[in-house]
Amino acid sequence: MQTLIVYYSRTNTTKELAGKLQENFAADILQIEDQKKREGFLYLLKASFDALTANVTLINQFSHNLEEYDLVLVGSPIWAASITPAIRTFLLGNSEVLPRLAFFVTHAGGGSGRSKKQFKKIAGQEPLAFLSVKDDEVKKDDESFKNKLAEFEREIITNFKS
Ligand SMILES: Cc1cc2nc3c(=O)[nH]c(=O)nc-3n(C[C@H](O)[C@H](O)[C@H](O)COP(=O)(O)O)c2cc1C
């Protein structure tokens, strides 16, 4: 199963999670970069506004051919209880060629339920599995986190086959 992990990460939490998934799926990996400035109080306020109002952004170009993959795992931090503009832009720009998808998010405690609904609407398909973890869970990397990760992976494989 040719698998690609696509993620956006501003402060590396989602990147860390993506790295763990990459090992377990032996997947290729693609980091999406947001070309807009996302540092500093005012810019972070704007980042929340962009996420909340479903704004798109400018993202980097990439050379991966999405049609070569059977499965893409998409990862985003939660901003203002929403998918980040970078991942929204990636999904909107590629929904026609994306294979089956799974979705993972990191957050500080809230908003992941809403992001799952947004994901389905933007990508045009229900994710095979959905993983939502708090940023401090990723850092702790304890048994409970490892179990969540294993459950996510099991669910993807089971639903992929059915
Ligand atoms: C602009 C902005 C808005 C955020 N909004 C939320 C939010 O609504 N709910 C939440 O639980 N965490 C929120 N967070 C926290 C991040 O989702 C969380 O720290 C995440 O793990 C960061 O991922 P990253 O390190 O990959 O960028 C927000 C962070 C930023 C920068």
The ligand as a Tripos MOL2 file, in Angstrom:
@<TRIPOS>MOLECULE
LIG
   31    33     1     0     0
SMALL
NO_CHARGES

@<TRIPOS>ATOM
      1 C1         -3.3430   30.5320   15.6820 C.3       1 LIG1
      2 C2         -3.5660   29.3550   16.6000 C.ar      1 LIG1
      3 C3         -4.8510   28.9890   16.9690 C.ar      1 LIG1
      4 C4         -5.0590   27.8710   17.8010 C.ar      1 LIG1
      5 N1         -6.3520   27.4970   18.1030 N.ar      1 LIG1
      6 C5         -6.5610   26.3990   18.8540 C.ar      1 LIG1
      7 C6         -7.8970   25.9540   19.1410 C.ar      1 LIG1
      8 O1         -8.8980   26.5160   18.7150 O.2       1 LIG1
      9 N2         -8.0440   24.8600   19.9300 N.ar      1 LIG1
     10 C7         -6.9740   24.1820   20.4400 C.ar      1 LIG1
     11 O2         -7.1770   23.2140   21.1520 O.2       1 LIG1
     12 N3         -5.6990   24.5660   20.1690 N.ar      1 LIG1
     13 C8         -5.4680   25.6440   19.3830 C.ar      1 LIG1
     14 N4         -4.1760   26.0210   19.0870 N.ar      1 LIG1
     15 C9         -3.0370   25.2080   19.5940 C.3       1 LIG1
     16 C10        -2.4920   24.2470   18.5110 C.3       1 LIG1
     17 O3         -3.5260   23.5820   17.8230 O.3       1 LIG1
     18 C11        -1.5940   23.1680   19.1230 C.3       1 LIG1
     19 O4         -0.6260   23.7080   19.9560 O.3       1 LIG1
     20 C12        -0.9650   22.3020   18.0300 C.3       1 LIG1
     21 O5         -0.5150   21.0860   18.5520 O.3       1 LIG1
     22 C13         0.2020   23.0050   17.3390 C.3       1 LIG1
     23 O6          0.6800   22.1900   16.3030 O.3       1 LIG1
     24 P1          2.0600   22.4560   15.5550 P.3       1 LIG1
     25 O7          3.1210   22.4800   16.6170 O.co2     1 LIG1
     26 O8          2.2000   21.3120   14.6300 O.co2     1 LIG1
     27 O9          1.9750   23.7710   14.8560 O.co2     1 LIG1
     28 C14        -3.9450   27.1240   18.2860 C.ar      1 LIG1
     29 C15        -2.6430   27.5210   17.9320 C.ar      1 LIG1
     30 C16        -2.4530   28.6190   17.0920 C.ar      1 LIG1
     31 C17        -1.0490   29.0320   16.7200 C.3       1 LIG1
@<TRIPOS>BOND
     1     1     2 1
     2     2     3 ar
     3     2    30 ar
     4     3     4 ar
     5     4     5 ar
     6     4    28 ar
     7     5     6 ar
     8     6     7 ar
     9     6    13 1
    10     7     8 2
    11     7     9 ar
    12     9    10 ar
    13    10    11 2
    14    10    12 ar
    15    12    13 ar
    16    13    14 ar
    17    14    15 1
    18    14    28 ar
    19    15    16 1
    20    16    17 1
    21    16    18 1
    22    18    19 1
    23    18    20 1
    24    20    21 1
    25    20    22 1
    26    22    23 1
    27    23    24 1
    28    24    25 2
    29    24    26 1
    30    24    27 1
    31    28    29 ar
    32    29    30 ar
    33    30    31 1
@<TRIPOS>SUBSTRUCTURE
     1 LIG1         1 GROUP 0 **** ****
